[in-house]
Amino acid sequence: KNEVEQSPQNLTAQEGEFITINCSYSVGISALHWLQQHPGGGIVSLFMLSSGKKKHGRLIATINIQEKHSSLHITASHPRDSAVYICAVSPGETSGSRLTFGEGTQLTVNP
Amino acid sequence: NAGVMQNPRHLVRRRGQEARLRCSPMKGHSHVYWYRQLPEEGLKFMVYLQKENIIDESGMPKERFSAEFPKEGPSILRIQQVVRGDSAAYFCASRTGAASTQKQYFGPGTRLTVT
């Protein structure tokens, strides 16, 4: 079993829909990251969080440390949101540790 | 402030040749990570370096792979005697040395194809 599990693996939505991607992890962490990988392959860090909730534009990330679960929400989705969304954790209690990644969620938003 | 730079972006090598992948971290960043993404697979950690030191190489294959981050110049990931299974995208990421932050900034990746 992977230390980081994401669901769903694939997600297709219509423009304007509200989207949720889930991430569960099985190890102690110091931080959880949400990343975006575009078709060209580049990776962008969207959020890093260790508690609560963060919001940036139409993106919202939440984390529940007790349940070892995080969600990434996209409001009013747009075709340009189409990408692979990757959940990653920094295992352990100290900073600087390497990231462990989920398999990613392929999101396709149709116009 | 330029982002993390990687070169080359695309590299083609024949089986048995050597591949050298370079990563220049963001200015002021002294910590570098290398990750590998095999075709149709997720990202996997390879090695974590600080200037002149390897901190964690638990993800590196035991043979043919090495990494360095010298006092001056970029970090280098070196793969000797490449095989077809080494074909992948190799990403580096960097961060500052501040203990309070763990955000990593990713480079665009080097796509290695072994023929």
Contacts between the chains, C-beta under 8 A, distances in Angstrom:
chain1	res1	chain2	res2	distance
A	30	B	102	6.7
A	31	B	102	5.0
A	33	B	103	7.7
A	33	B	104	7.6
A	35	B	106	7.6
A	41	B	89	6.0
A	41	B	108	7.1
A	41	B	109	5.4
A	41	B	111	7.2
A	42	B	106	7.3
A	42	B	108	5.0
A	42	B	109	6.9
A	43	B	91	6.3
A	43	B	93	8.0
A	43	B	106	4.0
A	43	B	109	7.5
A	44	B	106	7.2
A	45	B	103	6.0
A	45	B	104	6.7
A	45	B	105	6.7
A	45	B	106	6.9
A	48	B	102	6.5
A	48	B	103	4.8
A	86	B	42	7.3
A	86	B	43	6.9
A	88	B	43	7.6
A	90	B	102	5.2
A	95	B	99	5.1
A	95	B	100	7.1
A	95	B	101	7.2
A	95	B	102	4.9
A	96	B	31	6.5
A	96	B	48	7.5
A	96	B	55	7.5
A	96	B	95	7.9
A	96	B	99	7.5
A	96	B	102	6.8
A	97	B	48	7.9
A	97	B	56	7.6
A	97	B	102	7.8
A	98	B	33	5.9
A	98	B	45	4.1
A	98	B	48	5.2
A	98	B	56	6.1
A	98	B	59	7.1
A	99	B	33	7.3
A	99	B	35	7.4
A	99	B	43	7.7
A	99	B	45	6.4
A	99	B	93	7.9
A	99	B	104	6.8
A	100	B	45	6.9
A	101	B	35	7.9
A	101	B	42	5.0
A	101	B	43	4.4
A	101	B	44	7.2
A	102	B	42	6.6
A	103	B	41	7.7
A	103	B	42	4.4
A	104	B	42	5.9
